[in-house]
Amino acid sequence: MKIFKALVITIFVLVGLVSVAYSQFGSYYIHTMGTGEITEGKGAVKPEGLPEEYKVILTPLGECGQLYIAEKSNEGFVVGENYTGDKGSTVQFDYFIVVERAHRSTMDNTKLEEMRQKFEEMNSEKQELMQQKMEKLKQDSNDSEQESETGETGTPTGN
C-alpha cells in the first residue's frame, strides 16, 4: 500500500510541476511533437520544417540515463544518453519542439489542428498506460500484503 500511496503523491507533484511549466511557457508555442528512440545511447530525429531557432523538450518512456541534445540543426537533432556501463540504453522518448511566438506566422492552421489531435492521442495513450501501471502496482501491493499475512509456507501465521 505504501508503494501505491507514493505513486499517487508523485503523480500529483508531477502534475503540479507541469502546470507551473505551462504557465511560464507564454512566449513559446509547440511547433511539433513526436516519439523517437535511442539505441545504445544515441538516436536522431529529423522532423520536417524546423526553423533555425528552437528548443527541444525530451521525456524518456522507460528506464535510462539522463537524455540530452547532442547536436541540433534546422534538419533535426541528435539525442544522447549519459550512461554507465558498456553501452547505452535502447528506449523510446517523446519530444516537443517549441519555437518563440515571433516565428509562429510560418505555421498554418492545418498543422496546428493536426498537432492538437496528435497531442490528444498521445495524452490519452499515456493516461491509459498510467492507469494500467497503477492497477498493477495496487495488485502487487495487495499480493504482497496477502503473502505477509500467510507467511512463506502458505498457511496463515495466526495458527
C-alpha positions as CSV (number, residue, x, y, z in Angstrom):
1,M,0.0,0.0,0.0
2,K,2.9,2.3,0.7
3,I,4.1,2.0,-2.9
4,F,0.6,2.9,-4.2
5,K,0.4,6.0,-2.0
6,A,3.9,7.1,-3.0
7,L,2.9,6.7,-6.7
8,V,-0.2,8.8,-6.2
9,I,1.8,11.6,-4.4
10,T,4.4,11.5,-7.2
11,I,1.7,11.9,-9.9
12,F,0.2,14.9,-8.1
13,V,3.7,16.6,-7.7
14,L,4.4,16.0,-11.4
15,V,1.0,17.4,-12.5
16,G,1.8,20.5,-10.4
17,L,5.2,20.9,-12.0
18,V,3.7,20.6,-15.4
19,S,1.1,23.3,-14.6
20,V,3.9,25.6,-13.4
21,A,6.0,24.9,-16.5
22,Y,3.0,25.5,-18.8
23,S,2.2,28.9,-17.2
24,Q,5.7,30.1,-17.9
25,F,5.5,28.9,-21.5
26,G,3.8,32.0,-22.7
27,S,6.3,33.3,-25.2
28,Y,6.7,29.9,-27.0
29,Y,4.4,27.6,-28.8
30,I,4.6,23.9,-29.7
31,H,5.9,23.6,-33.2
32,T,5.8,19.8,-33.5
33,M,5.9,16.7,-31.3
34,G,6.5,13.0,-31.7
35,T,8.3,9.9,-30.4
36,G,11.9,9.0,-31.2
37,E,14.2,6.3,-30.0
38,I,17.8,5.9,-28.8
39,T,19.6,2.7,-29.5
40,E,22.7,2.0,-27.3
41,G,22.6,5.6,-26.0
42,K,22.1,7.6,-29.3
43,G,19.3,8.5,-31.7
44,A,18.5,11.0,-34.4
45,V,15.2,12.8,-35.1
46,K,14.5,14.6,-38.3
47,P,11.1,16.3,-38.3
48,E,10.0,18.4,-41.3
49,G,10.1,22.2,-41.5
50,L,12.2,23.1,-38.5
51,P,13.1,26.8,-38.1
52,E,16.6,28.0,-37.4
53,E,16.0,28.5,-33.7
54,Y,14.0,26.1,-31.5
55,K,14.1,24.3,-28.2
56,V,13.5,20.6,-27.6
57,I,11.9,19.0,-24.5
58,L,12.5,15.3,-24.0
59,T,10.6,12.7,-21.9
60,P,12.0,9.2,-21.7
61,L,9.4,6.4,-21.9
62,G,11.4,3.9,-20.0
63,E,14.4,3.5,-17.7
64,C,17.6,5.1,-19.0
65,G,20.3,7.5,-18.1
66,Q,19.8,11.3,-18.5
67,L,18.9,12.3,-22.0
68,Y,20.4,15.3,-23.7
69,I,20.6,17.0,-27.1
70,A,24.0,16.2,-28.6
71,E,23.5,18.1,-31.8
72,K,20.9,20.4,-33.2
73,S,20.3,22.0,-36.6
74,N,17.3,23.0,-38.8
75,E,17.4,19.5,-40.3
76,G,16.9,17.7,-36.9
77,F,18.6,16.8,-33.7
78,V,20.6,14.0,-32.1
79,V,19.7,12.7,-28.6
80,G,22.4,11.2,-26.4
81,E,22.3,9.5,-23.1
82,N,24.6,9.8,-20.1
83,Y,25.1,6.2,-19.1
84,T,27.4,3.9,-17.1
85,G,28.5,0.5,-18.3
86,D,29.4,-1.0,-21.6
87,K,26.7,0.5,-23.7
88,G,23.7,2.9,-23.5
89,S,20.0,2.1,-23.3
90,T,17.6,1.4,-26.0
91,V,14.4,3.3,-25.1
92,Q,11.8,5.5,-26.8
93,F,11.2,9.1,-25.8
94,D,8.6,11.8,-26.5
95,Y,9.8,15.1,-27.8
96,F,8.2,18.6,-28.1
97,I,9.8,21.2,-30.2
98,V,8.9,24.7,-29.2
99,V,9.6,28.0,-31.0
100,E,9.3,31.6,-29.9
101,R,5.9,33.1,-30.8
102,A,7.6,35.6,-33.2
103,H,8.1,32.7,-35.6
104,R,4.5,31.5,-35.4
105,S,3.4,33.2,-38.6
106,T,5.1,30.5,-40.7
107,M,2.8,27.8,-39.4
108,D,-0.7,27.3,-40.9
109,N,-3.9,26.4,-39.1
110,T,-4.0,22.9,-40.6
111,K,-0.7,22.0,-38.9
112,L,-1.9,23.4,-35.6
113,E,-5.1,21.3,-35.8
114,E,-3.0,18.2,-36.7
115,M,-0.7,18.9,-33.7
116,R,-3.6,19.3,-31.4
117,Q,-5.1,16.0,-32.4
118,K,-1.7,14.2,-32.1
119,F,-1.3,15.7,-28.6
120,E,-4.7,14.5,-27.5
121,E,-3.9,11.0,-28.8
122,M,-0.6,10.9,-27.0
123,N,-2.2,12.2,-23.8
124,S,-5.0,9.6,-23.8
125,E,-2.5,6.8,-24.5
126,K,-0.3,7.9,-21.6
127,Q,-3.3,8.2,-19.3
128,E,-4.3,4.6,-20.2
129,L,-0.7,3.4,-19.6
130,M,-0.6,5.2,-16.3
131,Q,-3.9,3.6,-15.2
132,Q,-2.6,0.1,-16.1
133,K,0.6,0.7,-14.2
134,M,-1.3,2.0,-11.1
135,E,-3.6,-1.1,-11.2
136,K,-0.6,-3.4,-11.4
137,L,1.1,-1.6,-8.5
138,K,-2.1,-1.9,-6.5
139,Q,-2.4,-5.6,-7.3
140,D,1.3,-6.2,-6.5
141,S,0.8,-4.4,-3.2
142,N,-2.3,-6.5,-2.4
143,D,-0.4,-9.7,-3.3
144,S,2.5,-8.6,-1.1
145,E,0.1,-8.0,1.8
146,Q,-1.5,-11.4,1.4
147,E,1.9,-13.1,1.3
148,S,2.9,-11.4,4.5
149,E,-0.4,-12.5,6.2
150,T,0.0,-16.1,5.2
151,G,3.8,-16.3,5.7
152,E,6.2,-18.1,3.3
153,T,4.6,-21.6,4.0
154,G,1.2,-20.6,2.6
155,T,-0.5,-21.2,5.9
156,P,-2.0,-18.3,8.0
157,T,0.5,-17.0,10.5
158,G,-2.1,-16.8,13.3
159,N,-2.4,-20.7,13.5
